[in-house]
Amino acid sequence: MSRSWILPVIVAAIAAIVIAVLGGTITQLGPWYEGLSKPEWTPPRPAFPLVWTIIFMLAAFAGVTAWRAAPNTRVADTVVGLFALNGFLNILWSFLFFRLQRPDWAFAELVFLWVSIAVLVAYCGRYSRFAGLLLVPYLAWVSVAGALNWQVVQLNGPFG
């Protein structure tokens, strides 16, 4: 299936930027967050935006690569749908953790986010091994975030 690369790159870049901006807007590192007890191994604050920028760039590139490698429209549409679901879950985690100040709910939701990334790695990797590999850092970072989220729940709960 022949596909132009320009439109998917533009769409993926816009989607990554929108998700990053929404997530960043929702994330409030104010007094509540600063007052939480966090494990000693918590990454330094500047690491988060840097890592997320790299992850969103890799994910956008993976999405375009998998979309272009799709053998038919159904597979291409599934790739787009999986990325859309993942973007929603990513934003939802930030909303639950930072806006609602419910790390416990965010941790429960993070399980779905993690599974959505694992599905993306497997599904995209089925059509482009390279696309699947580009998503592995995302899975690794969310695994670290999950461990950090769990520790925040353990150190500060109960919430609500």
Rosetta blueprint (number, residue, H / E / L):
1 M L
2 S L
3 R L
4 S L
5 W L
6 I H
7 L H
8 P H
9 V H
10 I H
11 V H
12 A H
13 A H
14 I H
15 A H
16 A H
17 I H
18 V H
19 I H
20 A H
21 V H
22 L H
23 G H
24 G H
25 T H
26 I H
27 T L
28 Q L
29 L L
30 G L
31 P H
32 W H
33 Y H
34 E H
35 G H
36 L L
37 S L
38 K L
39 P L
40 E L
41 W L
42 T L
43 P L
44 P L
45 R L
46 P L
47 A H
48 F H
49 P H
50 L H
51 V H
52 W H
53 T H
54 I H
55 I H
56 F H
57 M H
58 L H
59 A H
60 A H
61 F H
62 A H
63 G H
64 V H
65 T H
66 A H
67 W H
68 R H
69 A H
70 A L
71 P L
72 N L
73 T H
74 R H
75 V H
76 A H
77 D H
78 T H
79 V H
80 V H
81 G H
82 L H
83 F H
84 A H
85 L H
86 N H
87 G H
88 F H
89 L H
90 N H
91 I H
92 L H
93 W H
94 S H
95 F H
96 L H
97 F H
98 F H
99 R H
100 L L
101 Q L
102 R L
103 P H
104 D H
105 W H
106 A H
107 F H
108 A H
109 E H
110 L H
111 V H
112 F H
113 L H
114 W H
115 V H
116 S H
117 I H
118 A H
119 V H
120 L H
121 V H
122 A H
123 Y H
124 C H
125 G H
126 R H
127 Y H
128 S L
129 R H
130 F H
131 A H
132 G H
133 L H
134 L H
135 L L
136 V H
137 P H
138 Y H
139 L H
140 A H
141 W H
142 V H
143 S H
144 V H
145 A H
146 G H
147 A H
148 L H
149 N H
150 W H
151 Q H
152 V H
153 V H
154 Q H
155 L H
156 N H
157 G L
158 P L
159 F L
160 G L
